[in-house]
Amino acid sequence: MTSLPNTPFEYVVQKDDSLSGLAERFQVDIDVIRQANNIQGDMIYAGETLTIPVDLATKEPAETAEPGYVLVADDDTLEKI
């Protein structure tokens, strides 16, 4: 079983997002995102808030990532986002 990184954040799913696209964008294994959000398949819906379990101190979105929305947590800083 995959262990979850210790610095998750919330992401609001946009219209054309896919689970595999988010996994690539945030450099997180798709199964880790599924586990963190209790997702059984590949279906996600626009407006849904997902927990992205990524260590923001060491991971950055892929350069090809398109702008999106991130809900900011209490302990977030600009460097972490």
Secondary structure, DSSP 8 states (H G I E B T S, - for coil): -----S-EEEEE--TT--HHHHHHHTT--HHHHHHHHT--SS---TT-EEEEE--TTT----TT-----EE--TT--TTT-
